[in-house]
Amino acid sequence: MNDLIREARLFLRLRAALAAALGLFLLAAAGTAAGLVEIARQNDAIARIAPQQAADVQAISDWVSRDKDAGNAAYYTFHATWDPPSDLAFAALGLRDVAPYMLRVRALGLEAQLYEGDIGNPEASLPGRFDFAFVLVYLTPLFAILLFHDLLSGEREAGRLRSLEAAAGDARRLWTARVAVRVTALLLALALPFLTGAAIAGVAAWKVSAVLLLILCYIGFWTALCLVVGRMTRSSLANAMTLAATWLVLTIIAPAVGHVAINTAAPLRQGMELSLHQRTAVHQAWDIPKADTMRAFFTTHPEWADTAPVTQPFHWKWYFAFHQVGDQSVADMSRDYRAGILKRAAWSERLGYILPGVAVQLALHRLADTDPAAQIAYQDRIRAFHADLRRFYYPYLFNETPFGAPDFGKSPAFRAAPDGGALPGALFAGLLIVTLATAVFGLVRTRRKRS
């Protein structure tokens, strides 16, 4: 205990070390604040959906009630869907930064509507938005390098290493205490802003514990790596250059190369391309016999096959039928797109087993429910809701039942999913194994060098 107190006092007198810890604290606080502000903005936007939706429905209801045309009601009424952020989303925004978290849909073809907002390029923001996860994954290693690159070599170059170890009596206790104090400084610099943000956001206790463990493991990896490099070379400058190059490879180059390799191994069409195919199929329906469209529709909706045939130039049931046939025409593409996203996510997780930065980022996204699986789950909820909408409107359209103002209140309501997030056990295990392997490698090299 005395060793720790002594090293803590010494650390507080080292201006460069203290400035590094304070700098990391300020960056973590800024990342946490930025995440909280963004999530507050998203929550505010979601909160405005209900009154806006009610006003829109009321306006359409007043108009449709005059002619009681179900087709007009189904065509002009938009229905809001939303994906509320989890309690931990402020710390790792993930796909919430590039994928829509609100979408208004109609009973028309769904596939085109799903990807109307798919105009951004997620690859342009691979490192991610500036949030707590960004600070932890990309910036924390640099501060660890700053604190540990000259832990031994600095004392050696100052000519006081031997006298310091002799005065301490037990060199192992000396360096253990010094390492523990610096690790604690890094941990506090990250944990205090995160805990403040977690308290504001009301994060579940188990998630807070998981994130703190993740922070400790990641600091542990970089500490072990810095100590290994410090044992292998003698110059502080050489240590810093080696560690900086290692940071560049592990956090920037290797993940980027892995991303390219995954995209090449699991090619994936963009959502806008799928939307284009669906719209093309819909537009072609105007130029082919109505009987062909209805026949294709009845293959998946046989319960309406006995309704009156479409003989007039335009009928709402034919119009909505060819929108559904348009969705059916790209059903295989849609399933492949969904499977491709999940396949890429699975390979990214495998990459995280060997790259600690990737593991930490993916683990945070999993805990915060902002990963690709969460986005797919939101789309699945939209699909289920859209199917309910079609089942609601079809009896009015195919039976030509009048649709009045009271019928608007009978339409299905979208229900958002409860707060998600899961414990990424495999990523935790991978990070621990890599950290332990690094430490063991350092011990083996040190013993060989001594012998």
Long-range contacts (C-beta under 8 A, 24 or more apart in sequence): 3-173, 3-174, 3-176, 3-177, 4-177, 4-180, 4-181, 6-177, 7-177, 7-178, 7-180, 7-181, 8-181, 10-178, 11-181, 11-182, 11-185, 16-146, 17-146, 17-147, 17-182, 17-185, 20-143, 20-146, 20-147, 21-143, 21-147, 21-185, 21-186, 21-188, 21-189, 22-189, 23-143, 24-135, 24-139, 24-140, 24-143, 24-186, 24-189, 24-190, 25-188, 25-189, 25-190, 25-192, 25-193, 27-135, 27-139, 28-132, 28-135, 28-136, 28-189, 28-190, 28-192, 28-193, 28-194, 29-193, 29-196, 30-130, 30-135, 31-130, 31-131, 31-132, 31-133, 31-134, 31-135, 31-193, 32-90, 32-91, 32-131, 32-132, 32-193, 32-194, 32-196, 32-197, 33-197, 34-129, 34-130, 34-131, 35-89, 35-90, 35-91, 35-92, 35-93, 35-131, 35-132, 35-197, 36-90, 36-197, 36-200, 36-201, 38-90, 38-93, 38-97, 38-129, 38-131, 39-85, 39-89, 39-90, 39-93, 39-201, 42-85, 42-96, 42-101, 43-84, 43-85, 45-102, 46-82, 46-84, 46-101, 46-102, 49-80, 49-82, 49-102, 50-80, 52-80, 53-78, 53-79, 53-80, 57-408, 60-408, 61-405, 61-408, 62-405, 64-403, 64-404, 64-405, 64-408, 65-404, 65-405, 68-402, 68-403, 68-404, 69-316, 69-403, 70-316, 70-393, 70-396, 70-397, 70-400, 70-401, 70-402, 70-403, 70-407, 71-316, 71-317, 71-319, 71-320, 71-397, 73-393, 73-396, 73-403, 73-407, 73-408, 74-106, 74-107, 74-316, 74-320, 74-393, 74-396, 74-397, 75-106, 75-107, 75-108, 75-316, 75-319, 76-106, 77-106, 77-107, 77-408, 77-411, 78-104, 78-105, 78-106, 79-104, 79-105, 79-106, 79-385, 79-389, 79-411, 79-414, 80-104, 80-414, 81-105, 81-378, 81-381, 81-382, 81-385, 81-414, 82-414, 82-416, 83-374, 83-378, 83-381, 83-416, 83-417, 84-416, 84-419, 85-370, 86-368, 86-369, 86-370, 86-419, 86-420, 86-421, 87-198, 87-201, 87-202, 87-203, 87-204, 87-207, 87-419, 87-421, 88-198, 88-201, 88-203, 88-204, 88-207, 88-211, 88-367, 88-368, 88-369, 88-421, 89-368, 89-369, 89-370, 90-131, 90-132, 90-197, 90-201, 91-131, 91-132, 91-133, 91-194, 91-197, 91-198, 91-211, 91-364, 91-368, 92-131, 92-132, 92-133, 92-361, 92-364, 92-365, 92-367, 92-368, 92-370, 93-128, 93-129, 93-131, 93-133, 93-368, 93-370, 94-128, 94-133, 94-364, 94-365, 94-368, 94-370, 94-371, 94-374, 95-122, 95-365, 95-370, 95-371, 95-372, 95-374, 95-375, 96-370, 97-125, 97-128, 97-129, 98-122, 98-125, 99-375, 101-378, 103-382, 105-382, 105-385, 105-386, 105-389, 106-389, 107-320, 107-386, 107-389, 107-390, 107-392, 107-393, 108-320, 108-323, 109-278, 109-279, 109-282, 109-323, 109-324, 109-326, 109-327, 110-327, 110-382, 110-383, 110-386, 111-274, 111-275, 111-278, 111-326, 111-327, 111-330, 111-334, 112-275, 112-278, 112-279, 112-282, 112-326, 114-271, 114-275, 114-379, 114-382, 115-271, 115-272, 115-274, 115-275, 116-275, 118-270, 118-271, 118-272, 118-275, 119-272, 123-259, 126-255, 126-256, 126-259, 128-361, 132-193, 132-194, 132-197, 133-360, 133-361, 133-364, 133-365, 135-190, 136-190, 136-215, 136-218, 136-360, 136-364, 137-218, 137-251, 137-357, 137-360, 137-361, 138-251, 138-357, 140-186, 140-190, 140-218, 140-219, 140-222, 141-222, 141-247, 141-250, 141-251, 141-357, 142-244, 142-247, 143-186, 143-189, 144-186, 144-219, 144-222, 144-223, 144-226, 145-222, 145-226, 145-240, 145-243, 145-244, 145-247, 147-182, 147-185, 147-186, 148-179, 148-182, 148-222, 148-223, 148-226, 148-227, 148-230, 149-226, 149-229, 149-230, 149-236, 149-239, 149-240, 149-243, 150-230, 150-236, 150-239, 150-240, 151-175, 151-178, 151-179, 151-182, 151-226, 151-227, 151-230, 152-230, 152-231, 153-230, 153-233, 153-234, 153-235, 153-236, 153-239, 154-236, 156-234, 157-235, 157-236, 179-223, 179-227, 182-223, 183-219, 183-220, 183-223, 186-219, 187-215, 187-216, 187-219, 190-215, 190-219, 191-215, 204-419, 204-421, 206-423, 207-367, 207-421, 210-367, 210-423, 211-364, 211-367, 213-428, 214-360, 214-363, 214-364, 214-428, 214-431, 217-360, 217-428, 217-431, 217-432, 217-435, 218-356, 218-357, 218-360, 218-431, 220-435, 221-356, 221-431, 221-434, 221-435, 221-438, 224-435, 224-438, 224-439, 224-442, 225-438, 227-439, 227-442, 228-438, 228-439, 228-441, 228-442, 228-445, 231-442, 231-445, 231-446, 231-449, 232-445, 250-355, 250-356, 250-357, 251-357, 254-355, 255-351, 255-355, 255-357, 255-358, 258-348, 258-351, 258-355, 258-358, 259-348, 262-344, 262-347, 262-348, 262-351, 263-344, 265-347, 266-340, 266-343, 266-344, 266-347, 267-340, 268-337, 268-340, 268-341, 268-344, 269-333, 269-336, 269-337, 269-340, 271-337, 274-330, 274-333, 274-334, 274-337, 277-329, 277-330, 277-333, 278-326, 278-327, 278-329, 278-330, 279-326, 281-325, 281-326, 281-329, 281-330, 282-322, 282-323, 282-326, 285-322, 285-325, 285-326, 290-318, 293-318, 293-321, 293-322, 293-325, 294-318, 294-321, 296-325, 296-328, 297-321, 297-322, 297-324, 297-325, 300-324, 300-328, 301-394, 304-394, 304-398, 307-398, 307-399, 316-397, 317-394, 317-397, 317-398, 320-390, 320-393, 320-394, 320-397, 324-390, 338-376, 338-379, 341-372, 341-375, 341-376, 342-372, 342-373, 342-376, 344-372, 345-371, 345-372, 345-373, 349-426, 349-427, 352-427, 352-430, 352-431, 353-426, 353-427, 353-430, 353-433, 353-434, 354-430, 354-434, 356-431, 356-434, 356-435, 359-427, 359-428, 359-430, 359-431, 359-434, 360-427, 360-431, 362-424, 362-427, 363-424, 363-427, 363-428, 363-431, 366-421, 366-422, 366-423, 366-424, 366-427, 367-421, 367-422, 367-423, 367-424, 368-421, 369-419, 369-420, 369-421, 369-422, 374-420, 377-417, 377-420, 378-417, 381-414, 381-415, 381-416, 381-417, 385-412, 385-414, 388-412
